[in-house]
Amino acid sequence: MYEYEFAKNRSADLIRQADDERRAREAVRLARAARREAEARGAEHESHSRRPHRHRFARAV
C-alpha cells in the first residue's frame, strides 16, 4: 500500500511540475509576442520620420 501512495504522490508532483513548466513557457511566449508587437508599432512610427535612412552622397574614398 505504501508503494501505491508513493506512486500517486509522485505522479501528482510530476503533473504539477509539467503544468508549471507549461505556464512558464506560455508566459515567455506571450512576453515575446508583446515585445514584437511593441517593436512593430515603434518601427511603424519611425518609418514615417523625415530622417533619411541612407546618406545622401556617396562616401569619398
C-alpha positions in Angstrom: 0.0 0.0 0.0 2.9 2.3 0.8 4.3 2.0 -2.8 0.9 2.8 -4.3 0.6 6.0 -2.2 4.1 6.9 -3.1 3.4 6.4 -6.8 0.3 8.5 -6.6 2.1 11.3 -4.9 5.0 11.2 -7.4 2.5 11.2 -10.3 0.7 14.2 -8.9 4.1 16.0 -8.4 5.1 15.3 -11.9 1.8 16.6 -13.3 2.1 19.8 -11.2 5.7 20.3 -12.4 4.6 19.8 -16.0 1.8 22.4 -15.6 4.2 24.9 -14.0 6.7 24.5 -16.9 3.9 24.8 -19.4 2.7 28.0 -17.8 6.3 29.4 -17.7 6.7 28.7 -21.5 3.4 30.3 -22.2 4.4 33.4 -20.2 7.7 33.6 -22.2 5.8 33.2 -25.5 3.3 36.0 -24.5 6.1 38.3 -23.4 8.0 37.7 -26.7 4.8 38.4 -28.7 4.2 41.6 -26.7 7.8 42.8 -27.4 7.4 42.0 -31.1 4.2 43.9 -31.2 5.6 46.9 -29.4 8.7 46.8 -31.6 6.5 46.7 -34.8 4.5 49.7 -33.5 7.7 51.6 -32.8 9.2 50.8 -36.2 5.9 51.8 -37.9 6.1 55.2 -36.2 9.7 55.8 -37.1 9.2 54.7 -40.7 7.4 58.0 -41.4 10.1 60.2 -40.0 11.9 62.8 -42.1 15.3 61.4 -41.2 16.9 59.8 -44.2 17.9 56.1 -43.9 20.9 56.4 -46.2 23.5 59.1 -46.6 22.6 61.5 -49.4 26.1 61.3 -51.1 28.5 58.5 -51.6 31.5 58.4 -49.3 34.8 59.7 -50.7 37.5 57.1 -50.8 
